[in-house]
Amino acid sequence: MKTGRIIGWILLGLALVLIGHEALNALEGEGYSLIALGELWFRLDQAMGTASLNVSQAVI
């Protein structure tokens, strides 16, 4: 029961961060455009310099 609540709070926090990211992109650009999860993952992967996206694609 407690584990489910912890996972729920983590997912809620992640959702709020992503909503903030979408809102900032909408305010900086001309309008709102939905960002796919894969595109967001690619942007984060490029910014941090990790190869997690390439590794996960190779596994799949």
C-alpha positions, -999 to 999 in steps of 0.1 A, spaced: 0 0 0 27 24 10 48 15 -21 19 24 -44 15 58 -28 52 65 -32 51 56 -68 19 77 -73 36 107 -57 67 103 -79 45 100 -110 25 131 -100 57 151 -94 70 140 -128 37 150 -145 39 185 -128 74 190 -141 64 180 -176 34 203 -175 58 231 -164 81 222 -193 53 223 -218 40 257 -204 75 273 -207 79 261 -242 44 275 -251 53 309 -235 87 311 -253 74 301 -287 46 312 -309 21 288 -296 15 255 -280 27 223 -296 25 189 -278 59 173 -273 61 135 -276 78 116 -248 104 102 -272 113 138 -283 116 149 -247 138 119 -240 160 127 -270 164 164 -259 173 153 -223 197 127 -237 214 153 -259 216 179 -231 231 155 -206 254 137 -230 243 103 -220 237 74 -244 206 60 -227 184 65 -258 208 46 -281 212 18 -256 174 14 -251 168 14 -288 195 -12 -293 179 -34 -267 144 -31 -282 
